Amino acid sequence: MAKQSLTPLSPGKMKRLQASLLLLVMLLGNACIGTDYLNDPPLGTIQIEGLTENTLFVNTSAQLSATFRNPQGQIQPVDIVWSSSNTSIAVIDGNGQLTALQTGTAEIAANAQGAQASFLLTVTENLSIVRIKVMAPNNALLVGQNLALSAQAEMSNGQLMDLSPITWQQNTMNIASINQAGTLTGLTRGQTKVQANYNGLLSEAFLVSIVENNAELAKISIEGPMAGIPWGNRSSSRR
């Protein structure tokens, strides 16, 4: 078999070949970047809920929750990673259970899909509860509607503190129902008295009217969003 000899490329052909190879490398590089971008997790926003005052007493806990929304604003189920910047002040577990250990401040953060939300938690000394207050935007609702209730304590230093966990109770079961999240649902026309129980300390009864139509609802005089909401037991108790 005759041997074949390779003919060297001319300088002009060599330059054209080098330019073609460079263009091919650039195109392949851009394709990889595009693929990597498509595989990146979408960014979004996180909203933390569970505390309104961002304050806890030493040796107390609160259950936090976090909602992730994608760039289109839709709620998306994701795994939330919780963290505390100072675990000697407060710790938080993987389920969002926040526990205050000693006085000070700590940044509490929720992370998911490259997004983060955080707030500064202040832990203060345990104070005595002067009275408990049931909180609600209204004291009447239509049959079939829901009313969100919560409870706050007025402390001996004048501060209002969220209370958690709360056990809810009422004097009637057929007029309305209430779950342990504090959501009251009107079942039939009538009135029910609701109380918040925090470690055995009761608020005074909060009277809620359940009505059947808007005309009845309009007859109930409400002077403001907190009207008709009584103060609770005035005796002191350690939180």
BAFI-3210 file (N, C-alpha, C; in Angstrom, 3 decimals, decimal comma, padded with zeros to 6 digits):
// residues 239
n [1|2|3|4|5|6|7|8|9|10|11|12|13|14|15|16|17|18|19|20|21|22|23|24|25|26|27|28|29|30|31|32|33|34|35|36|37|38|39|40|41|42|43|44|45|46|47|48|49|50|51|52|53|54|55|56|57|58|59|60|61|62|63|64|65|66|67|68|69|70|71|72|73|74|75|76|77|78|79|80|81|82|83|84|85|86|87|88|89|90|91|92|93|94|95|96|97|98|99|100|101|102|103|104|105|106|107|108|109|110|111|112|113|114|115|116|117|118|119|120|121|122|123|124|125|126|127|128|129|130|131|132|133|134|135|136|137|138|139|140|141|142|143|144|145|146|147|148|149|150|151|152|153|154|155|156|157|158|159|160|161|162|163|164|165|166|167|168|169|170|171|172|173|174|175|176|177|178|179|180|181|182|183|184|185|186|187|188|189|190|191|192|193|194|195|196|197|198|199|200|201|202|203|204|205|206|207|208|209|210|211|212|213|214|215|216|217|218|219|220|221|222|223|224|225|226|227|228|229|230|231|232|233|234|235|236|237|238|239]
n.u [000,873|000,569|002,202|000,639|001,175|000,875|-000,370|000,788|-001,243|-002,060|-001,110|-003,372|-005,591|-005,174|-005,716|-008,435|-009,460|-008,822|-010,417|-012,954|-013,006|-012,829|-015,263|-017,018|-016,432|-017,306|-020,043|-020,797|-020,182|-022,036|-024,364|-024,145|-024,280|-026,901|-028,329|-027,597|-028,828|-031,536|-031,822|-031,493|-032,846|-036,009|-036,239|-037,941|-040,271|-040,456|-042,650|-042,845|-044,735|-046,450|-045,530|-046,309|-045,249|-042,601|-041,253|-040,301|-040,669|-038,222|-037,698|-040,056|-042,116|-042,855|-044,798|-043,718|-044,438|-043,860|-044,385|-043,850|-043,594|-043,595|-041,919|-044,147|-045,980|-047,427|-048,342|-046,065|-045,262|-042,478|-039,377|-038,562|-035,824|-034,865|-033,200|-031,143|-029,382|-028,081|-027,737|-027,546|-029,287|-031,800|-033,397|-034,401|-036,324|-036,513|-039,180|-040,106|-040,504|-039,970|-037,856|-037,198|-034,257|-032,537|-032,156|-031,782|-030,920|-031,667|-031,270|-033,767|-034,238|-035,710|-035,164|-035,375|-035,220|-033,270|-034,241|-034,804|-036,142|-036,288|-036,265|-035,723|-035,500|-036,438|-035,633|-036,964|-037,044|-039,066|-042,309|-045,111|-048,507|-051,042|-053,639|-055,706|-056,528|-058,977|-058,647|-060,088|-061,339|-063,966|-067,197|-069,284|-070,729|-071,689|-073,776|-071,970|-069,686|-066,247|-064,366|-061,458|-059,781|-057,583|-055,229|-053,982|-051,701|-051,709|-048,935|-047,097|-045,388|-046,686|-046,547|-047,923|-048,305|-048,107|-049,860|-049,162|-049,140|-052,727|-055,690|-058,905|-062,254|-065,852|-069,258|-071,358|-072,068|-073,531|-074,116|-071,838|-068,583|-065,205|-061,801|-058,521|-056,761|-057,971|-059,999|-063,216|-066,327|-069,448|-072,433|-075,245|-077,995|-077,609|-076,002|-072,711|-070,361|-066,960|-063,838|-060,390|-057,867|-054,966|-052,498|-054,163|-055,114|-057,825|-059,448|-062,007|-065,378|-065,907|-068,329|-069,950|-071,970|-074,009|-075,403|-077,991|-078,198|-077,112|-078,525|-079,234|-076,679|-075,874|-077,342|-076,064|-074,249|-071,055|-068,388|-065,747|-062,822|-062,056|-064,197|-066,396|-064,815|-063,812|-061,692|-059,626|-059,110|-057,895|-055,998|-052,586|-050,152|-047,446|-045,855]
n.v [-001,202|002,154|004,830|007,728|011,162|013,967|017,114|020,249|022,824|025,890|029,218|030,908|029,118|027,903|030,029|030,438|028,004|028,090|030,263|029,196|027,094|028,586|029,976|027,827|026,892|029,096|029,047|026,587|027,092|029,112|027,611|025,843|027,609|028,486|026,116|025,632|027,823|027,254|025,115|026,155|026,802|028,464|031,850|033,572|034,907|035,070|034,869|035,358|034,209|034,329|035,745|038,957|041,086|040,516|039,681|037,772|036,160|035,028|031,534|030,878|029,896|029,996|029,229|029,359|030,054|029,785|031,164|030,502|032,206|032,022|033,669|034,481|035,070|033,033|030,671|028,252|024,973|024,313|023,228|024,635|026,183|026,879|029,245|030,599|033,476|033,673|031,267|031,062|032,847|032,390|029,533|027,644|025,091|022,613|022,631|025,143|025,867|028,159|029,031|030,906|031,563|033,167|036,639|039,083|039,619|038,131|037,196|035,826|033,578|032,482|030,290|029,422|027,988|029,803|032,219|034,506|035,390|037,401|038,378|040,505|039,167|039,927|039,063|039,131|039,654|037,523|038,610|039,673|038,817|041,112|041,243|039,459|039,730|039,254|039,283|040,595|041,359|042,034|041,716|040,230|038,036|036,502|033,616|030,766|032,148|032,975|033,990|035,388|034,887|035,993|036,167|038,430|039,523|041,950|043,236|043,632|045,730|047,290|046,539|044,915|041,552|038,774|035,723|032,293|028,765|028,973|027,828|027,477|028,097|027,769|028,663|027,519|024,941|024,535|026,914|028,136|027,099|026,577|026,355|025,252|027,017|029,380|030,123|031,063|029,795|030,566|028,840|028,750|031,026|033,176|033,662|033,405|032,785|033,293|032,230|032,761|030,619|030,618|028,807|028,138|030,593|032,627|034,653|037,190|036,509|036,745|038,059|036,944|037,585|035,714|036,057|036,044|037,510|040,416|042,669|042,241|042,172|044,796|046,086|045,645|047,449|048,617|050,188|050,339|048,508|047,043|047,022|045,987|043,977|042,392|042,959|040,558|038,265|039,915|039,226|038,598|036,672|034,519|034,503]
n.w [000,000|-000,898|000,641|002,016|001,911|004,071|003,280|004,180|005,610|004,077|005,163|004,992|004,940|007,419|009,207|008,654|009,538|012,264|013,047|012,590|014,444|016,824|016,754|016,947|019,525|021,042|020,467|021,561|024,219|024,877|024,632|026,764|028,897|028,584|029,110|031,761|032,982|032,580|034,250|036,753|040,003|040,389|041,441|044,108|046,476|050,061|052,799|056,216|058,950|062,127|064,315|065,516|066,934|066,964|069,244|072,058|075,257|077,628|077,698|076,376|073,558|070,007|067,156|063,930|060,474|056,947|053,744|050,384|047,348|043,844|041,007|039,569|041,474|042,570|045,081|046,132|047,022|048,951|050,442|053,486|054,962|058,136|060,264|062,900|063,854|066,222|068,287|070,997|071,992|070,766|069,353|066,473|065,065|062,380|061,701|062,160|064,796|067,197|069,852|072,704|074,523|076,148|077,190|074,611|071,134|067,963|064,578|062,705|060,135|057,042|054,423|050,978|047,778|046,860|047,749|050,497|053,688|056,605|060,099|062,954|066,030|069,316|072,547|075,735|079,327|081,374|082,063|084,092|083,407|082,998|081,991|079,643|076,246|073,797|070,346|067,394|064,107|064,025|065,640|064,762|062,331|059,195|058,681|057,853|057,278|058,173|061,067|062,183|065,136|067,723|070,454|072,852|075,377|077,899|079,370|082,473|082,064|080,280|077,632|074,700|074,056|071,876|072,369|072,593|072,736|072,231|073,764|072,632|073,607|073,845|074,691|073,372|071,029|068,769|067,544|066,529|065,382|066,467|065,724|066,853|065,812|066,053|064,322|063,853|062,885|061,576|062,201|062,563|063,070|065,869|069,092|070,448|073,050|073,364|074,664|075,418|076,409|078,131|079,334|081,507|082,279|081,775|079,316|079,522|078,471|075,010|073,084|070,231|067,445|065,292|062,191|059,608|057,277|055,389|056,123|058,795|059,787|059,438|061,374|063,725|065,893|065,557|066,862|066,206|065,015|067,239|068,875|071,462|072,441|075,201|078,098|079,682|082,432|085,261|087,055|088,047|086,315|085,681|082,556]
ca.u [000,000|001,401|002,077|000,116|001,809|-000,035|000,048|000,577|-002,217|-001,505|-001,421|-004,742|-006,504|-004,998|-006,428|-009,864|-009,778|-008,774|-011,594|-014,122|-012,959|-013,145|-016,707|-017,690|-016,271|-018,185|-021,429|-020,988|-020,158|-023,322|-025,384|-024,029|-024,803|-028,351|-028,822|-027,437|-029,822|-032,842|-031,866|-031,397|-034,146|-036,596|-036,270|-039,273|-040,319|-040,892|-043,315|-042,841|-045,869|-046,459|-045,289|-046,596|-044,404|-041,208|-040,716|-040,658|-040,099|-037,308|-038,313|-041,341|-041,971|-043,865|-044,760|-043,638|-044,697|-043,328|-045,036|-043,000|-044,289|-042,705|-041,910|-045,489|-046,822|-048,201|-047,807|-045,427|-044,754|-041,028|-038,771|-038,051|-034,691|-034,893|-031,919|-031,008|-028,021|-027,476|-028,442|-027,551|-030,449|-033,018|-033,201|-035,586|-036,139|-036,868|-040,616|-040,440|-040,776|-038,993|-037,774|-036,317|-033,426|-032,092|-032,392|-030,902|-031,530|-031,189|-031,914|-034,420|-034,343|-036,282|-034,543|-035,913|-035,082|-032,446|-034,875|-034,691|-036,855|-035,783|-036,665|-034,919|-036,243|-035,973|-036,030|-036,965|-037,314|-040,446|-043,074|-046,416|-049,664|-052,055|-054,937|-055,691|-057,479|-059,321|-058,535|-060,868|-061,690|-065,403|-067,852|-070,447|-070,450|-072,801|-073,761|-071,083|-068,455|-065,227|-063,832|-060,158|-059,547|-056,264|-055,190|-052,800|-051,617|-051,125|-047,950|-046,929|-044,652|-047,524|-046,441|-048,856|-047,554|-048,875|-049,867|-049,191|-050,388|-053,993|-056,797|-060,143|-063,459|-067,072|-070,351|-072,320|-071,424|-074,389|-074,200|-070,589|-067,475|-063,906|-060,682|-057,466|-056,056|-058,730|-060,952|-064,600|-067,209|-070,863|-073,214|-076,649|-078,269|-077,565|-074,828|-071,834|-069,318|-065,678|-062,779|-059,032|-057,247|-053,517|-051,921|-055,136|-055,583|-058,893|-059,968|-063,444|-066,086|-066,053|-069,630|-070,016|-073,315|-074,089|-076,631|-078,303|-078,138|-076,382|-079,381|-079,041|-075,301|-075,783|-077,996|-075,161|-073,417|-069,644|-067,747|-064,399|-062,415|-061,881|-065,374|-067,054|-063,863|-063,543|-060,449|-059,743|-058,769|-056,947|-055,008|-051,266|-049,675|-046,192|-045,996]
ca.v [000,000|003,359|005,772|009,041|012,260|015,068|018,406|021,322|023,858|027,217|030,165|031,415|028,064|027,711|031,102|030,192|026,871|028,568|031,109|028,320|026,404|029,561|030,226|026,634|026,892|030,132|028,597|025,535|027,724|029,762|026,574|025,330|028,629|028,449|024,926|025,844|028,793|026,619|024,183|026,876|026,902|029,800|032,709|033,993|035,664|034,315|035,635|034,672|034,543|033,671|036,763|040,315|042,033|040,056|039,645|036,624|036,112|033,923|030,223|030,726|029,454|030,409|028,435|030,187|029,431|030,574|030,934|030,824|032,546|032,058|035,007|034,837|035,373|031,863|029,914|027,016|024,194|024,092|022,959|025,851|026,000|027,912|029,448|031,682|034,022|033,560|030,158|031,206|033,700|031,707|028,441|027,314|023,769|022,511|022,839|026,533|026,089|029,120|029,010|031,924|030,979|034,216|037,983|039,510|039,655|037,145|037,272|034,572|033,596|031,364|030,218|028,423|028,259|030,986|033,406|034,559|036,403|037,359|039,449|040,586|038,757|040,454|038,218|039,938|038,928|037,120|039,596|039,171|039,169|041,892|040,804|038,865|040,371|038,556|040,215|040,216|042,525|042,269|040,859|039,636|037,460|035,809|032,154|030,216|032,913|032,750|035,140|035,020|035,384|035,794|036,625|039,182|039,807|043,214|042,867|044,572|046,906|048,002|045,980|043,891|040,403|037,664|034,522|031,043|028,386|029,314|026,886|028,235|027,433|028,560|028,146|026,809|024,179|024,476|028,242|028,354|026,206|027,250|025,426|025,706|028,130|030,582|030,448|030,848|029,636|030,666|027,680|029,113|032,326|033,186|034,271|032,499|033,430|032,638|032,587|032,300|030,018|030,539|028,190|028,192|031,967|032,868|035,981|037,276|036,012|037,627|037,732|037,037|037,389|035,065|036,535|035,334|038,357|041,671|043,643|042,003|042,528|046,247|046,572|045,481|048,645|048,383|051,500|050,246|047,122|046,361|047,251|044,838|042,948|042,676|042,571|039,294|038,138|040,942|038,728|038,439|035,320|034,493|033,980]
ca.w [000,000|-001,005|001,742|001,640|002,659|004,428|002,745|005,178|005,253|003,810|006,263|004,879|005,369|008,850|009,908|008,536|010,396|013,645|013,268|012,669|015,727|017,870|016,691|017,456|020,986|021,597|020,374|022,559|025,539|025,095|024,814|028,123|029,806|028,494|029,791|033,199|033,439|032,631|035,363|038,026|040,678|040,251|042,614|044,512|047,728|051,230|053,851|057,499|059,801|063,433|065,345|065,060|067,643|066,850|070,598|072,879|076,586|077,899|077,945|075,690|072,165|069,029|065,918|062,732|059,182|055,839|052,456|049,238|046,101|042,690|040,374|039,086|042,623|042,967|046,207|045,684|048,156|048,938|051,743|054,124|055,873|059,166|060,940|063,875|063,815|067,552|068,921|072,451|072,303|070,313|068,401|065,688|064,469|060,971|061,517|062,443|066,216|067,694|071,309|073,270|075,572|077,065|076,656|073,535|069,804|066,987|063,274|062,354|058,679|056,298|053,104|050,052|046,344|046,652|048,344|051,951|054,465|057,971|060,997|064,160|067,216|070,605|073,683|076,948|080,568|081,631|082,817|084,531|082,584|083,703|081,482|078,307|075,353|072,558|069,228|066,209|063,292|064,088|066,626|064,127|061,020|058,567|058,705|056,832|057,196|059,192|061,793|062,745|066,486|068,311|071,847|073,282|076,806|078,340|080,365|083,574|081,600|079,320|076,295|074,242|073,580|071,329|073,202|071,851|072,067|072,874|073,674|072,476|074,087|073,694|075,517|072,523|069,970|067,589|066,919|065,793|065,722|066,476|065,784|067,747|065,176|066,360|063,261|064,261|061,727|061,915|061,763|062,498|063,682|067,327|069,705|071,172|073,838|073,146|075,597|075,146|077,586|078,024|080,543|082,583|082,481|080,821|079,021|079,691|077,293|073,852|072,498|068,772|066,896|063,991|061,553|058,370|056,092|055,548|056,809|060,222|060,111|059,490|062,584|064,874|065,972|065,868|066,903|065,669|064,813|068,512|069,711|072,052|072,839|076,606|078,723|080,384|083,841|085,649|088,013|087,459|086,135|084,974|081,200]
c.u [000,889|001,138|001,570|000,777|000,790|000,513|-000,212|-000,437|-001,503|-001,863|-002,855|-005,762|-006,414|-005,757|-007,934|-010,306|-009,802|-009,999|-012,854|-014,173|-013,315|-014,638|-017,486|-017,609|-017,185|-019,641|-021,729|-021,009|-021,473|-024,424|-025,347|-024,582|-026,324|-028,941|-028,718|-028,499|-031,195|-032,963|-031,769|-032,767|-034,700|-036,524|-037,707|-039,178|-040,867|-041,531|-043,380|-044,027|-045,748|-046,204|-045,620|-045,674|-042,920|-040,499|-041,197|-040,040|-039,130|-038,118|-039,735|-041,080|-043,081|-043,684|-044,787|-044,001|-044,157|-044,024|-044,112|-043,869|-043,270|-042,756|-043,253|-046,458|-047,653|-047,526|-047,287|-044,913|-043,263|-040,571|-038,163|-036,917|-034,674|-033,526|-032,019|-029,567|-027,316|-028,244|-028,328|-028,722|-031,743|-032,647|-034,509|-035,339|-036,622|-038,333|-041,050|-040,794|-039,641|-039,029|-036,758|-035,579|-032,965|-032,255|-031,350|-031,657|-030,897|-031,963|-032,466|-034,704|-034,998|-035,715|-035,194|-035,685|-034,270|-033,026|-034,762|-035,585|-036,361|-036,375|-035,792|-035,806|-035,607|-036,524|-035,879|-037,257|-038,799|-041,139|-044,404|-047,523|-050,678|-053,450|-054,769|-056,827|-057,706|-059,353|-059,345|-061,195|-063,157|-065,973|-069,164|-070,020|-071,682|-072,658|-072,889|-069,781|-067,519|-064,784|-062,553|-059,966|-058,103|-056,308|-053,883|-052,875|-051,081|-050,210|-047,802|-046,125|-045,422|-047,457|-047,584|-048,041|-048,504|-048,764|-050,001|-048,524|-051,606|-054,970|-058,094|-061,321|-064,650|-068,200|-071,415|-071,568|-072,230|-074,499|-072,986|-069,582|-066,178|-062,819|-059,566|-056,546|-056,785|-059,697|-062,354|-065,475|-068,661|-071,650|-074,690|-076,858|-078,275|-076,324|-074,022|-070,778|-068,038|-064,675|-061,454|-058,425|-055,754|-052,949|-052,855|-055,665|-056,576|-059,118|-061,440|-064,110|-066,209|-067,314|-069,608|-071,439|-073,216|-075,426|-076,776|-078,200|-077,443|-077,214|-079,242|-077,643|-075,153|-076,411|-077,100|-074,186|-072,011|-068,912|-066,351|-064,003|-062,231|-063,106|-065,925|-066,122|-063,407|-062,130|-060,684|-059,417|-057,671|-055,896|-053,698|-050,920|-048,366|-046,405|-044,983]
c.v [001,225|004,286|007,105|010,111|013,356|016,365|019,484|022,333|025,171|028,149|030,684|030,397|027,830|028,771|030,881|029,037|027,282|029,423|030,258|027,574|027,335|029,847|029,044|026,571|027,910|029,699|027,517|026,100|028,402|028,748|026,019|026,327|028,614|027,261|025,082|026,789|028,133|025,679|024,862|026,938|028,316|030,573|033,090|034,817|034,774|035,274|034,795|035,152|033,810|034,608|038,124|041,343|041,685|040,026|038,381|036,800|034,933|032,671|030,107|030,386|030,035|029,557|029,368|029,361|030,349|030,169|031,382|031,097|032,631|033,426|035,441|035,140|034,217|031,152|028,569|026,253|023,911|023,740|024,252|025,469|027,176|028,043|030,619|032,154|033,901|032,493|030,169|032,065|032,985|030,621|028,183|025,986|023,765|022,698|024,267|026,815|026,935|029,148|030,044|031,350|031,998|035,575|038,344|039,551|038,599|037,332|035,883|034,601|032,320|031,406|029,125|028,891|029,523|032,267|033,340|035,658|036,283|038,499|039,384|040,263|039,374|039,571|039,041|039,070|038,612|038,144|038,977|039,673|039,916|041,432|040,281|039,465|039,506|039,581|039,690|041,472|042,908|041,408|040,290|039,083|036,741|034,308|031,659|030,962|032,563|034,059|034,700|035,693|035,125|036,344|037,342|039,398|041,209|042,881|043,971|045,810|047,685|047,465|045,014|042,774|039,359|036,458|033,283|029,954|028,761|028,152|027,683|027,417|028,367|027,886|027,430|026,094|024,190|025,822|028,508|027,306|027,002|026,186|026,022|026,738|029,448|031,004|030,052|030,814|029,675|029,496|027,999|030,412|032,209|033,891|033,206|033,301|032,610|033,139|032,018|031,805|029,891|030,039|028,316|029,577|032,311|034,347|036,001|036,867|037,104|037,192|037,976|036,734|036,758|035,450|035,899|036,195|039,671|042,726|043,490|042,438|044,033|046,821|046,474|046,642|048,263|049,707|051,486|048,800|046,352|046,508|045,950|043,756|043,229|042,326|041,329|039,397|039,125|040,451|038,488|036,974|035,397|033,870|032,867]
c.w [000,000|000,166|001,227|002,507|002,898|003,911|003,774|004,661|005,011|004,962|006,195|005,346|006,882|009,643|009,837|009,435|011,860|013,972|013,409|013,999|016,872|017,917|017,261|018,977|021,635|021,565|021,400|023,967|025,858|025,312|026,216|029,125|029,786|029,222|031,300|033,725|033,577|033,815|036,722|038,683|040,565|041,560|042,912|045,771|048,837|052,222|055,114|058,322|061,128|064,589|064,754|065,702|067,539|068,196|071,304|074,261|076,687|078,250|077,398|074,221|071,304|067,785|064,718|061,503|058,097|054,548|051,340|048,020|044,969|042,023|039,814|040,225|043,112|044,138|045,716|046,893|047,996|050,348|052,279|055,072|056,845|059,816|061,916|063,866|065,157|068,330|070,441|072,914|071,951|069,328|067,683|064,994|063,020|060,679|061,819|063,884|066,792|069,215|071,772|074,472|076,601|076,397|075,605|072,221|068,910|065,692|062,927|060,853|058,168|054,888|052,274|048,630|046,056|047,202|049,857|052,513|055,901|058,790|062,237|065,362|068,457|071,714|074,952|078,167|080,692|082,517|083,234|083,612|083,452|083,283|080,053|077,490|074,118|071,431|068,042|065,418|063,402|065,207|066,100|062,776|060,507|058,738|057,550|056,677|058,346|059,817|062,477|064,099|066,885|069,730|072,121|074,783|077,005|079,513|081,412|083,179|080,536|077,911|076,005|073,617|073,016|072,252|072,317|072,678|072,904|072,704|073,658|072,967|073,939|074,454|074,705|071,421|068,676|066,876|066,038|066,221|065,679|066,556|066,633|067,101|065,420|065,275|063,700|063,016|062,183|061,339|061,601|063,263|065,203|067,836|070,440|071,907|073,735|074,179|075,127|076,451|077,335|079,342|081,749|082,890|081,381|080,564|079,399|078,389|076,227|073,112|070,989|068,319|065,508|063,370|060,180|057,128|056,424|056,269|058,324|060,657|060,276|060,760|063,818|064,874|066,408|065,759|066,318|065,587|066,105|069,411|070,244|072,525|074,264|077,023|079,559|081,858|084,223|086,637|087,316|087,351|085,387|083,613|080,975]
res [m|a|k|q|s|l|t|p|l|s|p|g|k|m|k|r|l|q|a|s|l|l|l|l|v|m|l|l|g|n|a|c|i|g|t|d|y|l|n|d|p|p|l|g|t|i|q|i|e|g|l|t|e|n|t|l|f|v|n|t|s|a|q|l|s|a|t|f|r|n|p|q|g|q|i|q|p|v|d|i|v|w|s|s|s|n|t|s|i|a|v|i|d|g|n|g|q|l|t|a|l|q|t|g|t|a|e|i|a|a|n|a|q|g|a|q|a|s|f|l|l|t|v|t|e|n|l|s|i|v|r|i|k|v|m|a|p|n|n|a|l|l|v|g|q|n|l|a|l|s|a|q|a|e|m|s|n|g|q|l|m|d|l|s|p|i|t|w|q|q|n|t|m|n|i|a|s|i|n|q|a|g|t|l|t|g|l|t|r|g|q|t|k|v|q|a|n|y|n|g|l|l|s|e|a|f|l|v|s|i|v|e|n|n|a|e|l|a|k|i|s|i|e|g|p|m|a|g|i|p|w|g|n|r|s|s|s|r|r]
***
